[in-house]
Every structure is written in structure tokens, then in C-alpha cells.
Amino acid sequence: MNYNLKELVGSMWEHRKNKDFERKSLESSYRGLYVKASIGMTGNISKIPWISYCAEGQETQKGIYPVLLFYGTPEFLERNKNKTDVRKIVLAYGVSANKRPDILWGVQVNGKKTIDDAFLEWKYDTTDAGIKKYNSSFVYKIYDWTDDIDYDIIQRDIDAIIDIYLNIIKNQKKESVVSVKHFLEGNFLIKVTSSMLPYRPYITAIKSKPFLLLAGISGTGKSRIVRELARACWEEGSEEYKAQKPKNFEMIQVKPNWHDSSELIGYVSRIDGEKFVVGPFLKFIAKAIQNPDVPYFLCLDEMNLAPVEQYFAEYLSVIESRKWDNGEIVTDPIIDYEPTDAYKSLIDQLFYDDETRKKYLTKENGERLRIPQNLIVVGTVNMDETTFSFSRKVLDRAMTIEMNEVDLEGGLDKKYESIGKLGAAELIGNAVEGVDVYADNKGVCDRVINYLKAINGELEGTPFKVAYRTRNEFLLYVVNNLPYNKDENGEDIAQEVVMARALDEITCMKILSRIEGDTEKIGDLLDRLKEVIKKQLNEISSGKEYSGTKDKEGTEYSVSLAKLKEMKLRLKSGYTSFWS
């Protein structure tokens, strides 16, 4: 077929009306690019038809490409029936949704809105699986889709974006195809702002593992910071931003009498028939599932008032099943399909859309109730005589950050924390295991592994030795920190210093948090760890200060070395641990 935009669009609607999925008549070439129009696949009409323009080596499944997206089909209009003006055509900087591309649009999309951003402003519903897969592409232009739309104007814009595209393809060097920045950003651009920097450890810890423990004395703002991170996922000035409790935040207060999951997850009641009594955790999971592009924060307040491994056992098991699959992170079901009245009552209570319920109630190849990738669980922790200590099972599965520093002058000038806009790119990881980042960041990862080998040398023969899970989390945390290479003044920070800072922090989170014992058990271990950590961090940072601050003695500040000093002092009483 010879390429003519107006004729191609007309042919698409004819094919769509007749449910004719024959492809050849919807394929052509233009300016050396492969042009493909899609109305869906056999038996599955697309909610969003599209026309893509792909260079050699690029495809819609893996690559970048200019693309026309048609938001105005009956299926799309049904999702937005309360809107009066929803028919739009979007010309976009297309980005493959399922597989990360080998090259990026680069500076061309700096400051550009994603399709999701644009439709969020207009309050359009693009959460359906058949719609949201295009949400990460960047908007070039948007047109009102009317009966007399001028396709000549659209064609001129297509030519303009093709000019940009061909220049990128021409100048792209193979050796720079896969970069650290690329892997971290996925289909997005990470927007690191100066206001975000104080929250960097929380943000990157969450992105590395969406299960975080915040430990510290009462009143330091542990639960508040979870609420403010949730608030930062919305545009300043929006109703959700100004709300006391944003819809993507839920706080559950743990009770001392919780010794199983019935209060949190729920249970089957056989009073007046078989019915599932749904707990708040599953209700919040359902909300996150139905809003996949927004990070959802669940705060378990005073998490260790009851034994975590008892009331949260299902989550602790399922969180370790996370894997990267077909463009998203998936887990085993937290509650699997059962052909029972109780399971049906559970699904009926969680989902109100008939189509969604049907998917979860389908036995073969149906949807299952899993931990969605946008769910972030944060537990606040106080350590005193009223609480339980954490088992290694819990500590091995979580990231831990202490919050004992108090600024009595802080928080008096603004009602809300100034964090900056956080979205999927900043908070939801696209890597689960070390293998997911190793090939693209081999030099960085090898230095992390050598650091861990040195640590393990001192931990040999102890129950605190580092294994594969910890190694993976070290690699993810360091790699996720690499984009944060500017200080508060916008000055560059050397990559070596960024690495050392990240290693220092996660050493505290994942190694020191597991160490406890008496003088006989760990007396000299703390001293040995202090020396090896200090040596390794200095070597990695090339002797430069990686924190930018010094203690009263003028020595380089390190959170892990400071914690070891604190633990050593407490050992004088005969016993010590990470927990203050």
C-alpha cells in the first residue's frame, strides 16, 4: 500500500468495522521507515488504534518510534462516558512498553508530558490494561479528533518528529546504547530536584525493595514522612495533594493481640453461609491494582507491637517471589483462586467492575490477587520494652532506615513537606535481582561485589554472613542511587563518591541491622567491621568526602561507622544490637 495518511486512517476504520485483521493492507513505508497501522489482533479489537513509524532495528515491542494514537474508539469512550470532549489524536515520542529500548529519545523529551500526565490533567481514565500500555510515551502534539480534522497538518507534524527521529538513529553510537541512566529511567525520565535530595535514601530504598522499616524514637515523624511521600505523588495544588489523607495512603495501626493474619488480611466466616471477611490490607491492595500508575503507600504504624512474622506471614513469603516479567514486576498470588463462595465473596467486595470481577473469577488463565508493583509497605518501629524484636526473616526482606535525628526548628514554615513530584520512575523499580542490572552496569557492580567480599571476610563463621538476597539488594540500591549525582547547589558529585555514599547507607540497612550479641559473640567483630568498612569506603571514594559533612572531631562522617561506634558503646553493658 502506498503511504497516504488520510487514506491509511480510512482503511483502518473500514478494517475495524468489518473486524478484518488482515495486516498487509495496513502496512507501508515512508521516508525509509516501516509504517504499521494496528486495529488490534485477531479476536481482540484494540481500544487505542495506532500508526507507528519504525526505523530499521526498532519495533513497537522494543524500541522508540513516532506514533499516532487514536483516543476515541467506542471502547475508550465507554471508559470516559462522563466526559464531553474526549476524542483526541496524540502524536507521540513512542517508547516500547514491554521491553526497554536500546536507545532513548534523549533531550528531545526533557520537560515533555507523558500521555499519562496529559490525561491525568483532563481526568481521563486510562487505567485499563488495553489503554495504559501507551501511557509512558511522551506527547509531541495533541489534536481534537473531529469529522473535519485536517490530516495534512498532522502529516507536517509527523514529518517534523520524523526529522528528529532520523537524526537520533543516525547519530546513535552502538557503544552508548545501554547506559546506567537508560536502565534506571526505563521508559521515563527521572526528575531529580534539589528538594528531593534529603529524601533520596527513602526513595532509592523503596525503589530497590518496596518494603521499608523506619526505626527511631517516638515523635520523629516516621509515619508523617510516609504520608508526605504519598502526597508527593500528586501535583502541588491538586485536591489529592491538599487532602489530609491522599487516596494513595493508608495507615493501619498494629495491635498487640495480632498473632495471625486475620485482622490484617481477613478470614473466612461460615456464619450465615460462607463469606470472606476482608481485612484492610487486601482492600488497599485492590485500590493499588486499579490505579497501577500511582505509587500506593501502606503504613503499618508501630509494626512490632505484635510479632511481624506471624500476622504478616503471607506478605513476607510472597514479597520474595517478585520477578520481572513482560514489562512489570509480578509476584505469586497472596490469595489464589478457589472455586468457593468465600473466594467469590472476596472478589465481589474488592472489585466493583463486572469485567474485572470476571477476570479474577476465571479459573484458567484468569487474574490473580497478587502484590502489585506500585504497592509500597512501610513499617514504623519503636524499640522498647513494649515491642517485639525482629527476626532475621523480617530483616532480610526489608530495607531499614533509622530516624533518630531531630531538628526542632524544622517543619514550622510549611504545612507539607517539600519533596517534589514523585512518580513511577522514582519509586517503582524495573529490576528485582542483581542480574537485572549487572550487564548494563558491570563496572559499578563489580566494585560493589568486591566490597561485599571484604565484609564477608570478617563475617565468616557468623550467622551475619551476606548471601545472595543481600547481594542483590546492594546492587540495586547502588545502581538506583547513580542518578543522584548533584549536590544541593547543583554541583556534580563524582560517581565514586555517589557509590561510597550508597554503600555506606545500605551497609547500615542490610548488614548492621542484623548484628546483635554479647561481648563474647561480637566483641572484636565490631572493631574488625569498622576497619574494613572504613578502608573500603575510602578506596571506593578515592579518599574524597562522600557525605559532605564532618563530625566534631573533623573526621569523615559515615552512617555505618557512626552506628558501629554506637553499638560498641552499648556493648559495655554486656549486650548490643543495631536497634537503639
C-alpha positions, 0 to 999 in steps of 0.5 A: 500500500502506498503511504497516504495518511488520510487514506491509511486512517480510512482503511483502518476504520473500514478494517475495524468495522468489518473486524478484518485483521488482515495486516498487509493492507495496513502496512507501508513505508515512508521516508525509509521507515516501516509504517504499521497501522494496528486495529488490534489482533485477531479476536481482540479489537484494540481500544487505542488504534495506532500508526507507528513509524519504525526505523530499521532495528526498532519495533513497537515491542522494543524500541522508540518510534513516532506514533499516532494514537487514536483516543476515541474508539467506542471502547475508550469512550465507554471508559470516559462516558462522563466526559464531553470532549474526549476524542483526541489524536496524540502524536507521540515520542513512542517508547516500547512498553514491554521491553526497554529500548536500546536507545532513548529519545534523549533531550528531545523529551526533557520537560515533555508530558507523558500521555499519562500526565496529559490525561491525568490533567483532563481526568481521563481514565486510562487505567485499563490494561488495553489503554495504559500500555501507551501511557509512558510515551511522551506527547509531541502534539495533541489534536481534537479528533473531529469529522473535519480534522485536517490530516495534512497538518498532522502529516507536517507534524509527523514529518517534523518528529520524523526529522528528529527521529532520523537524526537520533538513529543516525547519530546513535553510537552502538557503544552508548546504547545501554547506559546506567541512566537508560536502565534506571529511567526505563521508559521515563525520565527521572526528575531529580530536584534539589528538594528531593535530595534529603529524601533520596535514601527513602526513595532509592530504598523503596525503589530497590525493595518496596518494603521499608522499616523506619526505626527511631524514637517516638515523635520523629515523624516516621509515619508523617514522612510516609504520608508526605511521600504519598502526597508527593505523588500528586501535583502541588495544588491538586485536591489529592495533594491538599487532602489530609489523607491522599487516596494513595495512603493508608495507615493501619495501626498494629495491635498487640493481640495480632498473632495471625493474619486475620485482622490484617488480611481477613478470614473466612466466616461460615456464619450465615453461609460462607463469606470472606471477611476482608481485612484492610490490607487486601482492600488497599491492595485492590485500590493499588491494582486499579490505579497501577500508575500511582505509587500506593503507600501502606503504613503499618504504624508501630509494626512490632507491637505484635510479632511481624512474622506471624500476622504478616506471614503471607506478605513476607513469603510472597514479597520474595517471589517478585520477578520481572516479567513482560514489562512489570514486576509480578509476584505469586498470588497472596490469595489464589483462586478457589472455586468457593463462595468465600473466594467469590465473596472476596472478589465481589467486595474488592472489585466493583467492575463486572469485567474485572470481577470476571477476570479474577473469577476465571479459573484458567488463565484468569487474574490473580490477587497478587502484590502489585508493583506500585504497592509500597509497605512501610513499617514504623518501629519503636524499640522498647520494652513494649515491642517485639524484636525482629527476626532475621526473616523480617530483616532480610526482606526489608530495607531499614532506615533509622530516624533518630535525628531531630531538628526542632526548628524544622517543619514550622514554615510549611504545612507539607513537606517539600519533596517534589513530584514523585512518580513511577520512575522514582519509586517503582523499580524495573529490576528485582535481582542483581542480574537485572542490572549487572550487564548494563552496569558491570563496572559499578557492580563489580566494585560493589561485589568486591566490597561485599567480599571484604565484609564477608571476610570478617563475617565468616563463621557468623550467622551475619554472613551476606548471601545472595538476597543481600547481594542483590539488594546492594546492587540495586540500591547502588545502581538506583542511587547513580542518578543522584549525582548533584549536590544541593547547589547543583554541583556534580558529585563524582560517581565514586563518591555517589557509590561510597555514599550508597554503600555506606547507607545500605551497609547500615540497612542490610548488614548492621541491622542484623548484628546483635550479641554479647561481648563474647559473640561480637566483641572484636567483630565490631572493631574488625567491621569498622576497619574494613568498612572504613578502608573500603569506603575510602578506596571506593571514594578515592579518599574524597568526602562522600557525605559532605559533612564532618563530625566534631572531631573533623573526621569523615562522617559515615552512617555505618561507622557512626552506628558501629561506634554506637553499638560498641558503646552499648556493648559495655553493658554486656549486650548490643544490637543495631536497634537503639 
